[in-house]
Amino acid sequence: MSDKDLNWKFSDDSVVESDAVARARQQSLELGIDAISPAVGAQSAVIAAATGARSILEVGTGAGVSGIWLLTGAPSATLTSIDTEVDHQQHARANFAEAGIPANRTRLITGRAADVLPRMNENSYDIVFVDADPQSVIEYVEHALRLARPGGTVLVAHALWRGRVANPAQRDDVATGFRTLLTVIASSTAVISALSPVGDGLLQITKLRA
């Protein structure tokens, strides 16, 4: 194992997850959901806390791992979460309850993000967390930046996509899409961004105020 791999493992192993997150993570494995790593969850919670987030939008509910982490960092926030899978959202709802999150702090929308996002109000969210169909990541981030308020932050999970994005020889559609996204975001003057290598990568994009 390389030093970088040891760093990634150490970062994940150093995180203490709550029982509710651990349960949601186990369910994710059983359902075939690629949940964010513990280190990505912890970093997302820190960003939510530092932002003082009150309104969070999540693209990709899963079994609730990322949602619980985000609401842990922002205990006064409300979470709107979109997913195509009703079964996954039912698990997430139960896991939110186990985490002690009141039902009125979460709104779960079942549907395709590509259909739901265009109907949502722009400049409305402190954080938009994107962790859904990776082949549509560029489209989702475009919507996320429209929906985030000035000064708000878009978080993109799996931004290194199983280590394939950093290798230019990997030319599959997903790796190429993430690579294109990173290049475009890095050159934009409308945002400030950083790519964290924890877990499978976390792209952080803050929308600058005009």
C-alpha angles and dihedrals in degrees: 000000000000124000089253091053089049090052091052092048092046091050091054096041092052092062118093109210124202120247089253093054091045090053092047090049092052091049089049090057091049092049095046094247117150097223122194115267122257091254092052089048092051092047091049090052091051091051091048090051094046091048092051086226118202099168123039130181120198125194104203117028099193111170092322104270096129093037093056092047093050093048090046088061093042106038093174097047130105119225125214110191130187126202137152094221117083091189092056091050092050089056090046092051091053091047092049088054091049089052089057095249111150115239092238090064094063132060116185118199118194112209147079111304090221088061098039103043097062089058096054125099117264123234090020109115134071092203131018113192115199118199109139140097101355093207088066097044096116092052092047093050091050089055092042092056090050092049097045116091120240103280090023124125133233115206119199117196125209090023091155091048104214092323092297098110094066092053110078089198089069103087104166116133096257097048091044091049093053091045091052091047092052092049094049094045093048091055096045118110092198094070143033115223145181133187115218116200095210115127109338092339132283119219112204118198122180117195109228121230114247 
